[in-house]
Amino acid sequence: MTSTLLAAAAALLVAAAACLVAVRRRLLITVEGVSMQPTLRAGDVLIGRRAGLRALRAGALVIVERPDPSGGWPAPGTGRPRRWMVKRVAALPGDPMPAAVAACAAGAVVPPGTVVVLGDNRAASIDSRTLGPVPADRLLGLVLRRHRPGPAARPLAPPDAGTGVTAPVRRRWVLRHARPCVHK
């Protein structure tokens, strides 16, 4: 009887730990701004997961740190609150540098430890065309799903926008709470 209770308690503890790990890897983001239109609109709720550079592929939507207004990356531990933006992966390390970014970046290929990101609405986006390749340590995660409140809900399938980069179609997932994510 005691061994059965101990086994049940151990199983419950393992299940609770697994849930905690899974929850800590998930992200909830509310879209603000127009840089990812028509794919994403203000008010869309995104579900993401923490991911590193190895988990990315061209066309995926990612959450990256927003640079300072001066265009530079803030030093870690400065006390500045971190702000995030959503962009599309255009090129990974070792890939040829996209023509839209080549004028801003040195070299013909994307450097190791960086990723090239672009907004779908090129006219209103701060992305690798102005920032250059984004360092991997500024990457928060990968967007998994989107929910657009109201009758406009649809799967996440953006137009090509002339880049040759598209994203996979994913089912939407309804959420009730999210924290803001600014992207521009």
N, C-alpha and C positions, 0 to 999 in steps of 0.2 A: 504494500500500500504506500509506504513512504517513498520507495523507489519510483513508483508510478507518478506520485506528486512531484518529485524532483525532475523526472523526465518531462512532465508537462510544463513545469516552470521554466526549464531550460529551453524547451521549444518555443514557449511564449517570448522569452527573452531574445532568442535568435530572430524571431519574426519581428519584434519591435525594433531591433537594431537594423534589420533589413529595410523596414519602412522608413526609419529615420534617414538612412543613407539615400534612399530613393527620393524622399521629399527634399533633402538638401541639394540634390542635383537638379531639381526642377525650378524653372523661372516663370514668373507671370509678368507680362509687360503690357502696358496700354500705349498704343501708338499716338504720338502727337506730331504734327507737321505734315508736309506734303512731299518730302523727298523720295518716298517709295510709291507714290501714286503711279499708275492705277492699281498696282498690286495690293498695297495697304493704304488705308485711309485713317484719319484721326478718329479715335474711338475704338478701332479694332483691338481686340485682346489677343495677345500672342502667348503661346506656351512654348517654352524652350527648355533646353537642358544644358548644363555646363559641359563644355567640350573644348578640347585642345585642337591644335592645328592638324593633327593626324586624322581627326574625325570629319574634316571638311572635304567638300568636293565642289567643283565649279558649278555655279548656279544656285547653291544653297543660300538661304537667308541666315545671316549671323548677327549677333549682338556684339558690338565693339564699343570701347570707351570713346566718348566724345572728347576731342582735344580742347585745349584752352582756347579762348577767343583769339589769342595771338596765333593760333595754328599749331602750337607745339604741344608735346605731351607733358603733363605735369609729373613732377618727381614723386615717387611713392612716399607716403607718410607726410605729405604737406598739410594734411588736415582739410584739403579741399574735397567737398563731396563729389563722388564719382557720378558722372552722368553718362547715359548710354544712348547709342543710336543703332538703328537697324539698317543693314546694307546687304547687297548681294555679292557673293564671292565671284570675282571675275577671273582670278588666276591664283595659283598656289605656288609655293617655292619650287623653282626649277622650270616653271612654265614660261613661255615667251611673254614678255611684257606687253599688255594690250596697247594698241596704238593710242587710245585716248589718254593713257597714263604715261606713255614713253617720254613726253616732253617734260614731265615733272620728276621723273625717276631716272637715276643713272643705271646704265646697263641694259642689255637686251633680254635678260631673264629676271624673273622675280627672285630676289635674294633669299637665302635660307633664313628661317625664323620670321618670315613676314607673309602677308597675304594682301592681295589687291582687291579692294571692295569698291563697288559703284552703286549709286542710287538709281532706281528705275526712272525717276523724273530728273533727268540730267540738268535741266535748267534751274532746278531748285535744290541741288544736293551738294553737301560738303562731303567729299569722298576722296579716293586715292588720286583723282585728277588734281586736287589741290594739296593733299597731305602726303602723297607718295604712298608706298606700301605701308600697311599697318603692322606694327610689331606684334608678334604672337602673344606677348604678355598683356596686350590691350584687348584681347579677345575674351569675352565672357562666355559665350555659348552659341548654340545652334537653335534656330527657330524650328519647332516641330509642327505646330498647328496654329490656325487662326480662327477666331470667331468674330464675325461682323454682326453686331446686334441688329435686329429688325429683319425686314424682308430681303435685304441685300446680301444675306449670308450666302457664301459660295466657296467652293474649294480653292485652295491656294495654288493658282496656276497663272503666273504672270505672262505678259507678252514678251517676245524676244527683245524688243526695244533696240534692235539693230546691233546688239552685241554678240549674238550667237550664243548667249547664255540663257538658259531657261531653268526653272525649278520643277521638282516633281510635284504632282498633284497629291495633296494630302487632305484627308477628311477633316472637317472642322470639329471643334470640341467646345462645348458650352462652359463658360466660367462665370463666376459671380463677382470675384474680387481680383484686383490686379493693382500693381504699383506703376506709376508713370515711367515711361521711357521716351526721352526726347530724341528725335532724329531729324536732321535737317541737311 
